[in-house]
Amino acid sequence: MNIYTEGNLHHKNAHGITLLEKEGINFPKDTSPDIAPDIVCMFDKVIDIRVIRNLENYEGPVIFGPHTFLFDRSGIHLSANPDSYVHRRLYSGLDVFDEDPYYFNALSPWNKKLQVNICGLPDVNVITLPFPVDIDRFQPKDKKGKPVIYFKHREPSVVIDVLDHLGEDFIIFNCGARYREETFLQAISTAPYCIWIGCHESQGFAFQETLSSNTPIFVINVKSLRDEVGSFWADENCVPGHDLAATSAAYFDEPCGLISYPEKWKDDFDLFLQQLNHYAPRDFVVTHLSPKVCKTLWEKYA
């Protein structure tokens, strides 16, 4: 299968493409009349793909994203512009899936729900197509290290409350400060558990890499995009009239750990520790986010 790509991509997503290539999906670097793409991916813009050289006659599926939001800060969605590609495809009277199939990759179910609710697009046009996790690199080791706290763009009072209550015998990673991935890998591979105090994640690679290391996560979750400190999302004038419901745990299930919230985390944490030996988060990642599984998911859209 050939997937032609256009646009910039986050380095973790780009590594995911490398993992998919190892599974046999071909990502040609240039358009060519000799290589017919099965899918075209536009990572960071929404345009008519026929402006791309050698794709004038392409009639296959187009996937926009993951670096595209379908609405602006006022909450106006892309299809509201009569000149936009989205508007022309939605309101041309054509069956877009027979004539010119296109999708928007929201990466995860919670983000799909947000996009569909705000934009009013057909549910089938917004898909959840994750990039694979490097399960070979992020593997468990002997769990004799210190527990980890991962902190990302949240109110400092939340992590202060945790440290005041539990003590400071943790390795702390602050996403706002630089750290070496090797240091992170060593810590999470040997940690008995991780406390995650993050903002919303469309997919969340560091989160999933922690699970891949078979480290259960206690999530002190967000409720909204507006919980991200220092972000434009926190402005009530950004997408007014919507609560912007979100989560830090884009892919998560009971074997992964426990989800809680700032107002109740102390009671829930005791339960998490009681169940610690029953969690198997790596099995969840291998089953849902490994390169082999993600290859099958991508192939469904060819």
C-alpha positions in Angstrom: 0.0 0.0 0.0 1.3 3.5 -1.0 0.4 6.5 1.2 1.5 9.9 -0.2 2.0 12.5 2.6 2.1 16.3 2.5 2.9 18.8 5.3 4.7 18.9 8.7 4.4 16.2 11.3 5.3 16.0 15.0 8.4 14.0 15.5 6.6 11.2 17.4 4.1 10.8 14.6 6.9 10.8 12.1 8.6 8.0 14.0 5.2 6.2 13.9 5.4 6.4 10.1 8.8 4.8 10.3 7.3 2.0 12.3 4.5 1.5 9.7 7.1 1.4 7.0 8.7 -1.5 8.8 5.3 -3.3 8.7 5.2 -2.9 4.9 3.3 0.3 4.2 5.1 2.4 1.6 5.3 6.2 2.1 6.8 7.5 -1.2 8.7 10.8 -0.7 7.6 12.4 -3.9 4.6 12.3 -6.2 5.2 10.4 -9.4 3.0 9.2 -12.2 4.6 5.8 -11.7 3.5 5.4 -8.1 -0.2 5.5 -7.7 -1.1 6.4 -4.1 -3.8 4.4 -2.2 -4.3 7.2 0.3 -3.2 10.8 0.4 -2.5 12.3 3.8 -2.5 16.1 4.3 -1.0 16.5 7.8 -1.3 20.2 8.5 -3.6 21.9 6.1 -7.0 21.5 4.4 -6.7 22.1 0.7 -7.9 20.5 -2.5 -5.2 17.9 -3.1 -5.4 18.4 -6.9 -3.2 21.4 -6.5 -0.4 18.9 -5.9 1.7 18.0 -8.9 0.9 14.6 -10.4 -2.2 14.1 -8.3 -4.6 15.9 -10.8 -6.4 12.6 -11.6 -6.3 11.1 -8.1 -9.8 10.0 -6.9 -8.9 8.0 -3.8 -9.4 8.8 -0.2 -7.8 11.9 1.4 -7.1 12.1 5.2 -6.6 15.5 6.7 -4.7 15.8 10.0 -3.7 15.1 12.6 -2.4 18.7 12.8 -5.6 20.4 11.7 -8.4 21.6 13.8 -11.8 21.8 12.1 -12.8 25.0 13.8 -11.2 28.3 14.7 -11.0 30.0 18.1 -14.4 31.6 17.6 -15.9 28.1 17.1 -16.5 28.7 13.4 -15.9 25.5 11.5 -14.2 25.1 8.2 -17.3 24.1 6.3 -18.8 27.6 7.1 -16.6 29.1 4.4 -18.4 28.8 1.0 -15.0 28.8 -0.7 -13.4 26.1 1.4 -12.7 22.6 0.1 -14.8 21.2 3.0 -17.9 23.3 2.2 -17.7 22.4 -1.5 -17.5 18.7 -0.8 -20.2 18.7 1.9 -22.7 20.8 0.0 -22.0 20.0 -3.7 -24.9 17.4 -3.7 -22.4 14.6 -4.5 -21.9 11.5 -2.5 -18.5 12.4 -1.1 -17.6 8.8 -0.4 -18.3 7.6 -3.9 -17.0 10.7 -5.7 -14.3 12.1 -3.6 -13.8 10.4 -0.1 -12.2 12.5 2.6 -11.7 12.1 6.3 -10.4 14.2 9.2 -8.1 12.3 11.6 -8.9 13.3 15.2 -6.5 10.5 16.5 -8.7 9.4 19.4 -12.4 9.0 20.3 -12.7 11.9 22.7 -11.3 14.3 20.2 -13.5 13.0 17.5 -16.6 13.7 19.7 -15.3 17.2 20.3 -14.8 17.9 16.6 -18.1 16.5 15.5 -20.1 18.3 18.2 -18.6 21.7 17.4 -18.4 21.4 13.6 -21.6 19.5 12.9 -19.8 17.4 10.3 -21.0 13.9 9.5 -19.8 11.5 12.1 -18.3 9.2 9.4 -16.0 12.0 8.1 -14.1 12.2 11.4 -12.0 9.2 12.1 -9.7 8.0 14.9 -6.5 6.8 13.3 -3.7 6.5 15.8 0.0 6.4 15.1 1.9 3.3 16.5 3.8 3.2 19.7 7.4 1.9 19.7 6.8 -1.1 21.8 10.3 -2.5 21.2 12.0 0.6 22.5 9.6 1.2 25.5 9.7 -2.1 27.4 9.6 -2.9 31.1 12.6 -3.6 33.3 12.9 -4.7 36.9 10.4 -2.5 38.7 12.8 -1.4 41.5 13.0 2.3 40.6 11.2 5.2 42.1 7.7 6.1 41.1 7.3 8.8 38.5 5.2 12.0 38.4 4.6 13.5 34.9 3.5 17.1 34.9 2.3 19.0 31.9 0.7 22.5 31.7 -1.6 22.1 34.7 -2.1 24.2 37.8 1.0 23.8 40.0 -1.3 23.4 43.0 -2.2 20.0 41.8 1.3 18.6 41.9 2.1 20.5 45.1 -0.9 18.8 46.7 0.3 15.4 45.6 3.8 16.0 46.9 2.6 17.4 50.2 0.4 14.4 50.8 2.7 11.6 49.6 6.1 13.0 50.1 8.8 13.7 47.5 10.2 10.3 46.8 9.4 10.6 43.1 11.2 11.2 39.9 9.4 14.2 38.4 9.2 15.1 34.7 7.9 18.5 33.8 7.0 18.7 30.1 7.5 22.5 30.3 11.2 21.9 31.0 13.5 19.9 28.7 14.5 16.4 29.6 16.3 13.7 27.8 14.2 10.9 26.4 16.8 8.3 27.6 16.3 9.6 31.2 12.5 9.3 30.8 12.8 5.8 29.3 15.0 4.6 32.1 12.7 6.0 34.8 9.4 4.7 33.4 10.7 1.3 32.6 11.7 0.7 36.2 9.0 2.7 37.9 6.3 0.7 39.9 3.7 3.3 38.9 3.3 6.8 37.5 1.1 9.7 38.6 0.0 11.6 35.5 -0.9 15.3 35.9 -1.2 16.3 32.3 -3.4 18.4 30.1 -5.5 17.1 27.2 -3.9 14.7 24.7 -5.2 13.9 21.2 -3.1 10.8 21.4 -0.4 11.2 24.0 2.9 9.4 23.2 4.7 9.9 26.5 1.6 8.5 28.2 1.4 5.5 25.9 5.1 4.9 26.1 4.7 4.7 29.9 2.0 2.1 29.5 4.1 0.2 27.0 6.8 0.0 29.7 4.2 -1.9 31.8 4.0 1.0 34.3 0.4 1.5 35.6 -0.7 5.1 35.5 -2.8 7.0 38.1 -4.3 9.8 36.1 -5.3 13.0 37.8 -7.4 14.0 34.8 -8.6 17.2 33.2 -12.2 17.8 32.3 -11.7 20.4 29.6 -9.3 21.9 27.1 -9.5 25.0 29.3 -7.6 23.2 32.0 -4.4 23.6 30.0 -2.5 26.4 31.8 -1.0 29.1 29.6 -3.0 28.1 26.6 -5.4 30.1 24.5 -7.9 27.4 25.3 -8.2 28.8 28.8 -9.7 32.0 27.4 -13.5 31.8 27.8 -13.8 33.8 24.5 -12.1 30.8 22.7 -14.9 28.7 21.2 -17.6 30.4 23.5 -20.6 28.4 24.5 -18.8 25.0 24.6 -17.3 23.3 27.6 -14.6 21.7 25.4 -14.6 18.4 27.2 -11.3 16.6 27.1 -9.1 14.0 28.8 -5.4 13.3 29.5 -6.0 9.6 28.8 -6.8 9.4 25.1 -6.4 5.6 25.0 -7.0 3.9 28.4 -8.8 0.9 29.9 -9.1 -0.8 33.3 -5.8 -2.8 32.9 -3.9 0.5 32.5 -4.5 2.0 35.9 -7.1 4.4 37.4 -8.5 7.8 36.3 -9.3 10.3 39.0 -9.7 14.1 39.4 -8.1 16.8 41.7 -11.1 16.9 44.0 -11.1 13.2 44.8 -7.6 11.8 44.0 -6.6 11.1 47.6 -9.4 8.5 48.1 -8.9 7.0 44.6 -5.1 6.7 45.0 -5.5 4.3 47.9 -7.6 2.1 45.6 -5.0 2.4 42.8 -2.3 1.1 45.1 -4.4 -1.8 46.4 -4.9 -2.9 42.7 -1.3 -2.2 41.6 -0.3 -5.8 41.0 -3.4 -6.5 38.9 -2.7 -3.9 36.2 -1.2 -5.0 32.8 -0.9 -1.8 30.8 1.6 -3.1 28.2 -0.9 -5.7 27.1 -3.3 -2.9 26.3 -0.8 -1.0 24.2 0.3 -4.1 22.3 -3.3 -5.0 21.6 -4.5 -1.5 20.5 -1.4 0.6 19.5 1.4 -1.6 18.3 2.8 -1.1 14.7 1.1 -4.3 13.5 -2.3 -3.3 14.8 -2.0 0.3 13.5 -1.0 -1.0 10.1 -4.4 -2.9 10.0 -6.2 0.3 11.0 -4.6 2.4 8.3 -5.2 -0.2 5.6 -9.0 0.1 6.2 -9.0 3.5 4.5 -7.3 2.4 1.3 
